[in-house]
Each structure stands twice: as structure tokens, then as C-alpha cells.
Amino acid sequence: MPPSSDPTIFRQTLSSSKNIIILSGAGLSAPSGLSTYRGSVDSLWSNPDVVKYSSHTTFAEDPSGSWQFYHRRRLLSLDAKPNPGHAALAALNLPETASRLIPAAFSPPLHVTQNIDELSLRSLSTLPDGVVADSIKRLIQMHGSLFRTRCLSCKKVEHSYERNISAALGDISITGGPVDIPVEKLPRCGGDEWSGSNRYGRCGGLLRPDVVWFGEVPPLMGEIARNITKCDLLIIVGTSALVQPAAGFASQVQTHGGKVAVFNIDRSAHDEDADFLFLGSCDQTLPHVFDVVDVVKELCE
Ligand code: APR
């Protein structure tokens, strides 16, 4: 049977679901002006640098080029804003919206995002104080974050929205070509002012972006897998569903009787097997299909 595109029937399913998971991809951030990886003419994967710098070996061979690549993506994501699609998903954490739309759910949805731009995290931060902390606990950024670094020596993970996490990167423009930055001028544990300490968090070690490169296992996969086994409604937003392990979530959920809803601007892998399919830009479809247009307007003000 082809997927339904009836919002009323979808909301009936939503209202009886107990363990809801959202899986999102680059399409959720596309309306915020950030490129997706595949499909469109200016997609990230059409840029050879994306392929090159999405690997650990490149970072080991060319930390300067890697950091310049990730610095530019940090600036683009910092300058982007969450869109109504992010806000519609965030709204499911509001008590009054949750009691209206998902009264049977044990908790608001777990949101597993493949995105590293932190726009979903920033959208949750606009929620009222009483719900922000718990909402953020239910967000898993499975491919890491452009705004976290990890020290290769002491392993300390730091979070920063600083535009330039080392002075040398401050000279790099979003559109400029690569320059050669000596490794001692790249982001280091303890910052530019490191003066020889070997303390945890100030050890002077080279930092890497805390993102998942190809060949690396996304952290928190155990927590994600445990939730997928209980999931009775998987809502898939803006992903081509081509990259494992996320690409396998839909069939796992349906295997144990759960339902799958796909929100995408275009057809995507195996969407014909979904129970619901809503085609259109997610900043439009999510607020309307979830019937949260007014709440989204307030959150986006
Ligand atoms: N609204 C909804 N969907 C959209 C929109 C939009 N406005 N714009 C694009 N899309 C859809 C595209 O049709 C496509 O199916 O978003 C999807 C983006 O797919 P990809 O570019 O492959 O991105 P994603 O699925 O997130 O990639 C998964 O692959 O390269 C790795 O680590 C990278 O996390 C990434 C993973």
C-alpha cells in the first residue's frame, strides 16, 4: 500500500504513539541556507574538499587544511538560523503541545540528528526555561558537532561558539583558498595562550573537530539502538537515508510493527515503504502537518 499523505490520519497515529523518534538530516537545515550533502547542484559532496576532509587520515596528513575546512563550515553554521522546521520539532517538547499532539507518549520524542550544525540544539534553546534542559537531553547529535573540539592528547571535549578558536584561523575567509598554518598555530588544548602546562584540558595537545569521520563509529549508538527497538513511530526528516547506520532505522522500526513517516522535499531511499510521506520543504510541511503553525511563529519570533 502506498504511503498516506493525509495529515489527519498522521496525527491520529501520532496521538496514539508511545515511543516516538525523530531522525533528521541535512534537509532539515537546508531552509536555513546550509548546503546538503547530495542531490542539489551545490551539494557538499560535489565539493572534493568535503570528501577529502571527512576522514581521519586526511586530518593526520593535513591538519591545517582540515581545520580551515571545518572553520569555514563553523562560520556558515554560526551565521545560519534555525528555521520553522527546527521549531516545529522543538515544539513537541512543550507540555501543552505534547498533551495535545502526543498524549499517549511516555515522553517527547528522542531526536537523533545526523547534522553537525547545532541548529536543532539552538532551536531547543529558544524553549521556555523549564523545558530546555530535558529537551536537550533528548537530542542526540550522532555525527558530532562543529562547535565541539576533542584534544588528541588528553581527550578533553570542549564546546565553543567562538568564531575563531585559534587566532590563525581568524584570518581565514569563508570563500578564500587554503593557506599553510603551522601546526603550533592550529587550535590547541589550552588555547593560543598555552604556556607549557600538561594539565587535563590545558595540555597543549592538538585539537580535532568532535565530528564523526567516515570509518568512525558514531558515539551513543547503544542508546540509539535501545530506543529504536522500542520505537513505535519514526519520523524521518530531510535525509537521503543512504548512510548507515541511520539508513537502517526505518526497516528496523517497521520490522517490530512500528510506523515510519518521511518528510522530504523529494523522493528518498525506500520512502515507498513508509507509512506516511509528506513531500515539500520541511520548514513548511512540519509546522502544517503537525498543526503547530502558531506555536512555531511564537518560537521563531
Ligand atoms: N526539506 C526537506 N527535505 C529536504 C530539503 C527541504 N527543504 N532540502 C533537501 N532535502 C532532502 C533531500 O531531498 C535529501 O533527501 O534532504 C536530504 C539530504 O540528503 P543528504 O544531502 O544525503 O544529507 P543527509 O541525508 O543528512 O546525509 C547523511 O551523510 O555525508 C554524510 O555525515 C554526512 O550526516 C551526513 C550523512
Residues whose N, C-alpha, C, O or C-beta is under 5 A from the ligand:
A	BS01	APR	G25 A26 G27 A30 P31 T36 Y37 R38 G39 Q114 N115 H143 G238 T239 S240 A241 V243 F263 N264 I265 D266 S268 G280 S281 C282
